[in-house]
Amino acid sequence: MQESIFDKKTELLENFLGLAVFNGLSAQSLLMAGRQIGLNEGQVSIIAPNGVISIIDYWFSMADEFMVENLNSRQGLKIREKATLAIRSRLEYFSSNKEAFRKAIALLALPTNALRALAIGNRFSDLAWRTFGDKSTDFNYYSKRAMLLATDIATSAYFLGDESDEHQDTWEFLDRRIENIMQIEKTKFELKKMATNFPDPIPFLAKLRYGVKPEV
């Protein structure tokens, strides 16, 4: 069977990341990476139609796959542990190309790439929660994903500046952030439980306005 140029996508990514350390995440680096594996400019543009952003998107999707594999290999975890593992797995995946990851984050932070950055973030958080087994369809569907994504962004920023051994400081930071989320969720649950025990306020308010109805 004839090899498709798309079969070289992962190899193109690997070469691109190697060049990015010295040449940056540039279109020139992408073309050079393509030439190293026998691809011309037209073939590279087919694999990565939006250039560097396309290949970065592909890289992040590979990190998402790595996260899912790690989650599926661990059974019986609590939600707190699953959330921690999801974020940690992705950062461990990126750690072998930390400088390229730094440059990718900076590029995605540009206003012109805002929509793609949001799509990449939403893909991660949605895939993570679906892998957790979440089946919510109400407002919690969005709030859970938003909190996980916010934690991932904060932890990624910390990770990029972390010089501790094996990024131990980052994992401790992540644990604290997850603990904060769990406290918020616990508070929301307690408030919801309290609300169900409140008496119906309508009759009470009616009494305040119209006075107590005299007994017959």
C-alpha positions in Angstrom: 0.0 0.0 0.0 1.3 3.4 -1.0 2.3 5.6 2.0 0.1 8.7 2.4 1.7 12.0 3.2 -0.5 12.1 6.3 1.4 9.1 7.6 4.3 11.4 8.0 2.4 13.9 10.1 3.9 12.7 13.4 7.4 12.7 12.0 6.9 16.2 10.7 5.8 17.3 14.1 8.9 15.7 15.8 11.3 17.3 13.3 9.5 20.7 13.7 9.8 20.6 17.5 13.5 19.8 17.2 14.0 22.8 15.0 11.8 25.1 17.0 14.3 25.2 19.9 16.8 27.0 17.7 14.6 28.6 15.0 11.4 29.2 16.8 7.9 28.0 15.9 8.1 29.6 12.4 6.8 28.8 9.0 10.5 28.4 8.0 11.0 25.7 10.7 7.9 23.9 9.4 9.2 23.8 5.8 12.6 22.7 6.9 11.1 19.9 9.0 9.2 18.9 5.9 12.2 18.8 3.7 14.0 16.6 6.2 11.5 13.9 5.6 11.1 14.4 1.8 8.0 16.7 1.8 7.8 19.7 -0.5 6.0 23.0 0.4 2.7 21.9 -1.1 2.7 18.6 0.8 3.4 20.4 4.1 0.5 22.8 3.4 -1.8 19.9 2.9 -0.8 18.3 6.2 -0.9 21.6 8.0 -3.3 23.9 6.1 -3.0 26.7 8.7 0.7 26.3 8.9 2.4 26.4 12.3 -1.0 26.7 14.2 -2.2 23.5 12.6 0.9 21.5 13.6 0.7 22.9 17.2 -3.0 21.9 17.3 -2.0 18.4 16.3 0.7 18.4 19.0 -1.8 19.3 21.6 -4.2 16.6 20.3 -1.4 14.0 20.8 -1.1 15.2 24.4 -4.8 14.7 24.8 -4.5 11.1 23.6 -1.6 10.5 26.0 -3.9 11.8 28.8 -6.7 9.5 27.9 -4.4 6.5 27.8 -3.1 7.3 31.3 -6.6 7.8 32.6 -7.9 4.5 31.1 -4.9 2.6 32.5 -5.9 3.7 36.1 -9.1 2.3 37.6 -10.9 3.2 40.7 -9.7 6.8 41.0 -11.7 9.5 42.6 -12.7 12.6 40.6 -10.0 14.6 42.4 -7.4 12.1 41.4 -8.7 11.9 37.8 -8.5 15.7 37.4 -5.0 15.8 38.8 -3.9 12.9 36.5 -5.5 14.5 33.5 -3.5 17.8 33.8 -0.3 16.2 35.0 -0.3 13.7 32.1 -0.4 16.5 29.5 2.3 18.5 31.2 4.5 15.4 31.5 4.0 14.8 27.8 5.1 18.3 27.0 8.0 18.2 29.4 10.4 16.6 26.9 9.9 19.7 24.7 9.4 22.3 27.3 11.0 25.2 25.4 8.8 24.4 22.4 5.8 24.2 24.7 6.6 27.7 26.0 6.8 29.1 22.5 3.5 27.3 21.6 1.7 28.9 24.5 3.0 32.3 23.6 1.9 31.9 20.0 -1.6 30.7 21.1 -1.9 33.7 23.4 -1.8 36.1 20.4 -5.2 37.7 19.7 -5.2 36.3 16.2 -5.1 32.8 17.5 -7.6 33.2 20.3 -10.3 31.1 18.7 -8.0 28.2 18.0 -6.5 28.4 21.5 -10.1 28.3 23.0 -10.9 25.3 20.8 -7.8 23.5 21.9 -8.6 24.1 25.5 -12.2 23.1 25.2 -11.2 19.9 23.5 -9.0 19.0 26.3 -11.4 19.7 29.1 -14.4 18.0 27.3 -12.3 14.9 26.5 -11.1 14.7 30.0 -14.5 14.9 31.6 -15.9 12.4 29.1 -13.1 10.0 30.0 -13.9 10.5 33.7 -17.4 9.2 32.8 -19.2 12.4 33.2 -22.7 12.4 31.8 -24.0 15.8 33.0 -26.1 17.8 30.6 -27.1 20.7 32.8 -25.2 23.8 33.8 -22.6 21.6 35.6 -21.5 20.4 32.1 -20.1 23.8 31.5 -18.9 24.7 35.0 -16.9 21.5 35.4 -15.1 22.0 32.1 -14.4 25.6 32.7 -12.9 24.9 36.2 -10.7 22.1 34.8 -9.5 24.3 31.9 -8.8 27.2 34.3 -6.7 24.9 36.5 -4.8 23.5 33.5 -4.0 27.1 32.3 -2.8 28.1 35.7 -0.7 25.0 36.2 0.8 25.3 32.8 1.9 28.8 33.5 3.5 27.6 36.8 5.1 24.6 35.0 6.9 26.9 32.5 8.7 28.7 35.3 9.4 25.7 37.5 13.0 24.6 37.8 12.5 22.2 40.7 13.6 18.5 40.4 11.2 16.6 38.1 8.8 19.6 38.4 7.8 18.6 42.0 6.8 22.2 42.8 4.3 22.1 39.8 2.7 19.0 41.1 2.3 20.5 44.6 0.8 23.6 43.0 -1.6 21.4 41.0 -2.7 19.6 44.2 -3.5 22.9 45.9 -5.5 24.1 42.9 -7.5 20.8 42.8 -8.1 21.1 46.5 -9.5 24.6 46.0 -11.9 23.3 43.4 -13.1 20.5 45.6 -13.8 22.9 48.4 -15.8 25.1 46.0 -17.8 22.0 44.8 -18.4 21.0 48.4 -19.7 24.5 49.3 -22.0 24.4 46.3 -23.3 21.0 47.3 -24.0 22.2 50.9 -25.8 25.4 49.7 -27.9 23.3 47.3 -28.8 20.9 50.1 -29.7 23.8 52.4 -31.9 25.3 49.7 -34.0 22.2 49.4 -34.8 22.5 53.1 -35.9 26.1 53.0 -39.7 26.6 53.3 -41.6 27.9 50.4 -41.2 31.7 50.7 -44.3 32.7 48.8 -46.8 32.2 51.6 -44.6 34.0 54.0 -44.1 37.0 51.6 -47.9 37.1 51.0 -48.5 37.4 54.8 -46.0 40.3 54.9 -47.9 42.1 52.2 -51.5 41.3 52.9 -51.4 40.4 56.5 -52.3 37.1 58.1 -55.6 35.7 56.9 -58.1 35.7 59.7 -59.4 32.3 60.8 -63.1 31.6 60.0 
